[in-house]
Amino acid sequence: MRKAAYRIAPASEEFFGLLVCVIFFLSGVVVGTFSARTLSEAGTLALQTSMIGYIDQITMGTYVAPGFLQTLWVTGRVHLLVLFLGFSLLGAFCLPIVAGVRGFYLSFSIAAFIRAFGTGGWLLAFSLFGVVALITVPCFFLLVSQAFSSSANLGKSAIGTGKIQVRELYGRSFRVRTALCTLGMIAAVLVEIYLVPMLVVWTSSFI
């Protein structure tokens, strides 16, 4: 009976944690979108110049893609932080903040490109950020939900309101999800290195 109760509790905590983090993520998206409207003319011009130079490099064949490990670090460092917070007592408090920041930067980047390039910037922004986000954002929330549950149960154990076994908390389900997200991040890195530059050149014709 105790074992059945233990299995139900983490499931509800995962859903609650996911719900809270989604709310913070969406709040970050809203704030990031409106913040992009404050981008100065100088910032907009710098963004346009940088993007045009990037496209020219790809078109002329002089663009050198960053290395796999460098791209993996840039793409997956937030996910690594989420994984780490799953082993921390403070994870349940910090994860919603991380989700909010993630939503802010994603939406700000997209909105800034639309501000700089007009409505044609939608496709360009999707090529730069959206394609990879289709992989990384689901992985992010998959890790967030389990990290929130793990951290919350660690907190309960620490204050004596619940007895949690580490092998149950970080068992097969935890390892399988982490492995799936790791594969997802590797796929996202490959897309970032090999597919995104081609999409950027194609979508640049619409601006």
C-alpha positions as CSV (number, residue, x, y, z in Angstrom):
1,M,0.0,0.0,0.0
2,R,2.8,2.4,0.9
3,K,4.5,1.6,-2.4
4,A,1.3,2.4,-4.4
5,A,1.0,5.8,-2.5
6,Y,4.6,6.6,-3.3
7,R,4.0,6.1,-7.0
8,I,1.0,8.3,-7.1
9,A,2.6,11.2,-5.2
10,P,5.5,11.8,-7.6
11,A,3.1,11.7,-10.6
12,S,1.0,14.5,-9.1
13,E,4.1,16.5,-8.2
14,E,5.4,16.1,-11.7
15,F,2.2,17.5,-13.1
16,F,2.1,20.3,-10.6
17,G,5.8,21.1,-11.3
18,L,5.2,21.0,-15.0
19,L,2.2,23.3,-14.7
20,V,4.0,25.9,-12.6
21,C,7.0,25.9,-15.0
22,V,4.8,26.2,-18.1
23,I,3.1,29.2,-16.5
24,F,6.5,30.8,-15.7
25,F,7.7,29.9,-19.2
26,L,4.7,31.6,-20.9
27,S,5.1,34.6,-18.6
28,G,8.7,34.8,-19.8
29,V,7.5,34.6,-23.4
30,V,5.1,37.5,-22.9
31,V,7.7,39.7,-21.1
32,G,10.3,38.8,-23.8
33,T,8.0,39.7,-26.6
34,F,7.1,43.1,-25.2
35,S,10.8,43.8,-24.2
36,A,11.9,43.4,-27.8
37,R,9.8,46.5,-28.6
38,T,12.2,48.6,-26.6
39,L,15.1,47.6,-28.8
40,S,16.8,50.8,-29.9
41,E,17.5,51.8,-33.5
42,A,21.2,51.1,-33.0
43,G,20.5,47.7,-31.6
44,T,18.2,46.9,-34.5
45,L,20.8,48.1,-37.0
46,A,23.5,46.0,-35.4
47,L,21.2,42.9,-35.5
48,Q,20.5,43.5,-39.2
49,T,24.3,44.0,-40.0
50,S,25.3,40.9,-38.1
51,M,22.6,38.8,-39.7
52,I,23.4,40.0,-43.2
53,G,27.1,39.2,-42.6
54,Y,26.2,35.7,-41.4
55,I,24.1,35.1,-44.5
56,D,26.8,36.4,-46.8
57,Q,29.4,34.1,-45.2
58,I,27.1,31.0,-45.7
59,T,26.4,32.0,-49.3
60,M,30.0,32.6,-50.2
61,G,31.1,29.4,-48.4
62,T,33.4,31.2,-45.9
63,Y,31.2,30.4,-42.9
64,V,32.9,28.1,-40.4
65,A,30.4,26.2,-38.2
66,P,31.2,26.0,-34.4
67,G,32.4,22.7,-33.1
68,F,30.1,20.0,-31.9
69,L,31.1,20.3,-28.2
70,Q,30.8,24.1,-28.3
71,T,27.4,23.9,-29.8
72,L,26.3,21.1,-27.4
73,W,27.3,23.3,-24.4
74,V,25.5,26.4,-25.8
75,T,22.4,24.4,-26.6
76,G,22.3,22.1,-23.6
77,R,23.6,24.1,-20.7
78,V,20.2,25.1,-19.4
79,H,19.1,21.5,-19.6
80,L,22.2,20.5,-17.6
81,L,21.2,23.1,-15.0
82,V,17.7,21.6,-14.8
83,L,19.2,18.1,-14.3
84,F,21.5,19.4,-11.6
85,L,18.6,21.2,-9.8
86,G,16.8,17.8,-9.7
87,F,19.4,16.8,-7.1
88,S,19.1,20.0,-5.1
89,L,16.7,20.9,-2.3
90,L,16.3,24.3,-3.9
91,G,15.3,22.9,-7.3
92,A,11.6,23.2,-6.7
93,F,12.0,27.0,-6.1
94,C,14.6,27.6,-8.8
95,L,13.1,25.6,-11.7
96,P,10.2,27.9,-12.3
97,I,12.6,30.8,-12.5
98,V,14.8,28.9,-15.0
99,A,11.7,28.2,-17.1
100,G,10.7,31.9,-17.1
101,V,14.2,33.0,-18.2
102,R,14.2,30.3,-20.9
103,G,10.9,31.6,-22.2
104,F,12.1,35.2,-22.1
105,Y,15.2,34.7,-24.1
106,L,13.5,32.5,-26.7
107,S,10.7,35.0,-27.3
108,F,13.0,38.0,-27.1
109,S,15.3,36.6,-29.8
110,I,12.4,35.8,-32.1
111,A,10.6,39.2,-31.5
112,A,13.9,41.1,-32.0
113,F,14.4,39.5,-35.5
114,I,10.8,40.4,-36.4
115,R,11.3,43.9,-35.3
116,A,14.6,44.2,-37.3
117,F,13.4,42.5,-40.5
118,G,9.6,43.0,-40.5
119,T,7.0,40.3,-41.1
120,G,9.5,38.5,-43.3
121,G,11.6,38.0,-40.2
122,W,9.1,35.3,-39.0
123,L,10.6,32.6,-41.2
124,L,14.2,33.8,-40.6
125,A,13.6,33.7,-36.8
126,F,12.0,30.3,-37.1
127,S,15.0,29.0,-39.0
128,L,17.5,30.4,-36.4
129,F,15.6,29.5,-33.2
130,G,12.3,27.7,-33.9
131,V,13.6,24.5,-35.6
132,V,16.0,23.7,-32.8
133,A,13.4,24.8,-30.2
134,L,11.0,22.1,-31.5
135,I,13.5,19.6,-30.0
136,T,15.0,21.4,-27.1
137,V,11.8,22.9,-25.5
138,P,10.0,19.4,-25.1
139,C,13.3,18.0,-23.7
140,F,13.4,21.0,-21.3
141,F,10.0,20.4,-19.9
142,L,10.5,16.6,-19.7
143,L,13.6,17.2,-17.6
144,V,11.8,20.0,-15.6
145,S,8.9,17.9,-14.6
146,Q,11.0,15.1,-13.2
147,A,13.5,17.5,-11.6
148,F,10.8,19.3,-9.8
149,S,9.3,16.1,-8.4
150,S,12.7,14.8,-7.3
151,S,13.6,18.1,-5.6
152,A,10.2,18.4,-3.9
153,N,10.5,14.9,-2.5
154,L,14.1,15.6,-1.3
155,G,12.7,18.6,0.5
156,K,10.0,16.6,2.1
157,S,12.5,14.0,3.2
158,A,14.8,16.7,4.6
159,I,12.0,18.2,6.8
160,G,10.8,14.8,7.9
161,T,7.4,14.8,6.2
162,G,8.2,11.9,3.9
163,K,10.6,9.0,3.6
164,I,12.2,8.7,0.1
165,Q,14.6,6.1,-1.2
166,V,17.2,7.5,-3.5
167,R,17.0,4.4,-5.8
168,E,13.3,5.0,-6.2
169,L,13.7,8.8,-6.7
170,Y,16.4,8.4,-9.4
171,G,15.4,5.1,-10.7
172,R,14.8,3.6,-14.2
173,S,12.3,6.3,-15.2
174,F,14.6,9.1,-14.3
175,R,17.5,7.5,-16.2
176,V,15.4,6.7,-19.3
177,R,14.1,10.3,-19.5
178,T,17.5,11.7,-19.1
179,A,18.9,9.4,-21.8
180,L,16.1,10.4,-24.2
181,C,16.7,14.1,-23.6
182,T,20.4,13.5,-24.2
183,L,19.7,12.0,-27.5
184,G,17.3,14.8,-28.3
185,M,20.1,17.4,-27.5
186,I,22.5,15.6,-29.8
187,A,19.9,15.7,-32.5
188,A,19.4,19.4,-31.9
189,V,23.1,20.1,-32.1
190,L,23.3,18.3,-35.5
191,V,20.3,20.3,-36.7
192,E,22.0,23.5,-35.5
193,I,25.3,22.8,-37.2
194,Y,24.1,21.3,-40.5
195,L,20.5,22.2,-41.2
196,V,20.0,25.7,-39.7
197,P,22.6,27.4,-42.0
198,M,20.8,26.1,-45.1
199,L,17.4,27.1,-43.8
200,V,18.7,30.6,-43.0
201,V,19.9,31.1,-46.6
202,W,16.6,29.9,-47.9
203,T,14.4,32.0,-45.6
204,S,16.6,35.1,-46.1
205,S,15.0,35.5,-49.6
206,F,11.7,36.4,-47.9
207,I,13.1,39.5,-46.1
